[in-house]
């Protein structure tokens, strides 16, 4: 079983700076490592200049951004497929559209 455990947390402070605080504690006789880990985590969280609410807020914002990014990627894929189909249809009619829509003259 583990003799000691450590918990650490790093907070981005902005301007390319971060704050890190960690604590290593010994596992007491009869104590589970998960209990010692909980003690270390509680101490770190109480001494950091970050709140649990800030951590949760950041977690939810990250999850939202990841979901929106995925949705935008899917939307881009659909639009790209549609544009390529339009290019093919216009080509059959004798009109050539550029491969990159940014090169359209309008």
C-alpha atoms as a printed R data frame, in Angstrom:
    type eleno elety resid chain resno       x      y       z
1   ATOM     1    CA   UNK     A     1   0.000  0.000   0.000
2   ATOM     2    CA   UNK     A     2   1.115  3.592  -0.579
3   ATOM     3    CA   UNK     A     3   3.186  5.294   2.128
4   ATOM     4    CA   UNK     A     4   2.308  8.765   0.892
5   ATOM     5    CA   UNK     A     5   0.094 10.488  -1.630
6   ATOM     6    CA   UNK     A     6   0.205 13.874  -3.290
7   ATOM     7    CA   UNK     A     7  -2.396 16.245  -4.675
8   ATOM     8    CA   UNK     A     8  -1.546 19.302  -6.732
9   ATOM     9    CA   UNK     A     9  -3.463 21.896  -8.692
10  ATOM    10    CA   UNK     A    10  -2.301 24.416 -11.276
11  ATOM    11    CA   UNK     A    11  -4.358 27.520 -12.050
12  ATOM    12    CA   UNK     A    12  -3.774 29.631 -15.168
13  ATOM    13    CA   UNK     A    13  -3.432 33.214 -13.948
14  ATOM    14    CA   UNK     A    14  -3.341 34.751 -17.427
15  ATOM    15    CA   UNK     A    15  -0.456 36.598 -19.061
16  ATOM    16    CA   UNK     A    16   1.395 33.273 -19.472
17  ATOM    17    CA   UNK     A    17   1.591 32.796 -15.710
18  ATOM    18    CA   UNK     A    18   0.234 30.063 -13.518
19  ATOM    19    CA   UNK     A    19   0.023 29.253  -9.842
20  ATOM    20    CA   UNK     A    20   0.720 25.713  -8.617
21  ATOM    21    CA   UNK     A    21   0.191 24.358  -5.155
22  ATOM    22    CA   UNK     A    22   0.643 20.756  -4.126
23  ATOM    23    CA   UNK     A    23   0.840 18.839  -0.885
24  ATOM    24    CA   UNK     A    24   2.310 15.414  -0.166
25  ATOM    25    CA   UNK     A    25   1.004 13.662   2.941
26  ATOM    26    CA   UNK     A    26   1.844 10.417   4.653
27  ATOM    27    CA   UNK     A    27  -0.820  7.744   4.820
28  ATOM    28    CA   UNK     A    28  -1.542  7.220   8.527
29  ATOM    29    CA   UNK     A    29  -1.756  3.754  10.046
30  ATOM    30    CA   UNK     A    30  -5.178  2.293   9.287
31  ATOM    31    CA   UNK     A    31  -5.941  5.050   6.769
32  ATOM    32    CA   UNK     A    32  -6.721  4.306   3.139
33  ATOM    33    CA   UNK     A    33  -4.638  6.138   0.507
34  ATOM    34    CA   UNK     A    34  -7.873  7.626  -0.875
35  ATOM    35    CA   UNK     A    35  -8.584  9.152   2.538
36  ATOM    36    CA   UNK     A    36  -5.105 10.674   2.727
37  ATOM    37    CA   UNK     A    37  -5.540 11.945  -0.837
38  ATOM    38    CA   UNK     A    38  -8.791 13.587   0.239
39  ATOM    39    CA   UNK     A    39  -6.984 15.342   3.095
40  ATOM    40    CA   UNK     A    40  -4.294 16.613   0.741
41  ATOM    41    CA   UNK     A    41  -6.848 17.782  -1.804
42  ATOM    42    CA   UNK     A    42  -8.929 19.576   0.830
43  ATOM    43    CA   UNK     A    43  -5.847 21.401   2.114
44  ATOM    44    CA   UNK     A    44  -4.709 22.449  -1.378
45  ATOM    45    CA   UNK     A    45  -8.165 23.647  -2.381
46  ATOM    46    CA   UNK     A    46  -8.517 25.680   0.815
47  ATOM    47    CA   UNK     A    47  -5.160 27.404   0.241
48  ATOM    48    CA   UNK     A    48  -5.361 28.135  -3.479
49  ATOM    49    CA   UNK     A    49  -6.680 31.425  -4.761
50  ATOM    50    CA   UNK     A    50  -9.294 29.488  -6.734
51  ATOM    51    CA   UNK     A    51 -12.688 28.280  -5.638
52  ATOM    52    CA   UNK     A    52 -14.472 25.047  -6.395
53  ATOM    53    CA   UNK     A    53 -17.073 27.143  -8.204
54  ATOM    54    CA   UNK     A    54 -14.352 28.542 -10.485
55  ATOM    55    CA   UNK     A    55 -13.115 25.045 -11.218
56  ATOM    56    CA   UNK     A    56 -16.627 23.798 -11.978
57  ATOM    57    CA   UNK     A    57 -17.341 26.863 -14.100
58  ATOM    58    CA   UNK     A    58 -14.154 26.300 -16.089
59  ATOM    59    CA   UNK     A    59 -15.034 22.629 -16.520
60  ATOM    60    CA   UNK     A    60 -18.509 23.441 -17.881
61  ATOM    61    CA   UNK     A    61 -17.160 26.177 -20.150
62  ATOM    62    CA   UNK     A    62 -14.569 23.774 -21.548
63  ATOM    63    CA   UNK     A    63 -17.211 21.099 -22.147
64  ATOM    64    CA   UNK     A    64 -19.432 23.675 -23.884
65  ATOM    65    CA   UNK     A    65 -16.569 24.886 -26.094
66  ATOM    66    CA   UNK     A    66 -15.661 21.303 -27.006
67  ATOM    67    CA   UNK     A    67 -19.283 20.569 -27.961
68  ATOM    68    CA   UNK     A    68 -19.579 23.781 -30.003
69  ATOM    69    CA   UNK     A    69 -16.274 23.039 -31.741
70  ATOM    70    CA   UNK     A    70 -17.496 19.560 -32.633
71  ATOM    71    CA   UNK     A    71 -20.778 21.003 -33.943
72  ATOM    72    CA   UNK     A    72 -18.912 23.577 -36.045
73  ATOM    73    CA   UNK     A    73 -16.646 20.852 -37.438
74  ATOM    74    CA   UNK     A    74 -19.685 18.812 -38.459
75  ATOM    75    CA   UNK     A    75 -21.314 21.899 -39.973
76  ATOM    76    CA   UNK     A    76 -18.131 22.695 -41.928
77  ATOM    77    CA   UNK     A    77 -18.033 19.128 -43.227
78  ATOM    78    CA   UNK     A    78 -21.679 19.363 -44.396
79  ATOM    79    CA   UNK     A    79 -21.132 22.738 -46.082
80  ATOM    80    CA   UNK     A    80 -17.946 21.517 -47.775
81  ATOM    81    CA   UNK     A    81 -19.769 18.447 -49.105
82  ATOM    82    CA   UNK     A    82 -22.609 20.626 -50.391
83  ATOM    83    CA   UNK     A    83 -20.195 23.039 -52.086
84  ATOM    84    CA   UNK     A    84 -18.388 20.172 -53.796
85  ATOM    85    CA   UNK     A    85 -21.714 18.808 -55.063
86  ATOM    86    CA   UNK     A    86 -22.588 22.259 -56.410
87  ATOM    87    CA   UNK     A    87 -19.196 22.430 -58.117
88  ATOM    88    CA   UNK     A    88 -19.935 19.117 -59.827
89  ATOM    89    CA   UNK     A    89 -23.436 20.252 -60.879
90  ATOM    90    CA   UNK     A    90 -22.128 23.546 -62.281
91  ATOM    91    CA   UNK     A    91 -19.349 21.670 -64.053
92  ATOM    92    CA   UNK     A    92 -21.929 19.537 -65.887
93  ATOM    93    CA   UNK     A    93 -23.538 22.799 -67.064
94  ATOM    94    CA   UNK     A    94 -20.182 24.111 -68.278
95  ATOM    95    CA   UNK     A    95 -19.381 26.424 -65.361
96  ATOM    96    CA   UNK     A    96 -16.275 25.961 -63.245
97  ATOM    97    CA   UNK     A    97 -16.240 26.999 -59.612
98  ATOM    98    CA   UNK     A    98 -12.929 27.261 -57.759
99  ATOM    99    CA   UNK     A    99 -11.978 24.507 -55.330
100 ATOM   100    CA   UNK     A   100 -11.676 27.048 -52.528
101 ATOM   101    CA   UNK     A   101 -14.888 29.053 -51.978
102 ATOM   102    CA   UNK     A   102 -12.715 31.973 -50.801
103 ATOM   103    CA   UNK     A   103 -11.639 32.343 -54.448
104 ATOM   104    CA   UNK     A   104 -15.189 33.093 -55.616
105 ATOM   105    CA   UNK     A   105 -15.412 36.577 -57.188
106 ATOM   106    CA   UNK     A   106 -18.282 37.632 -54.942
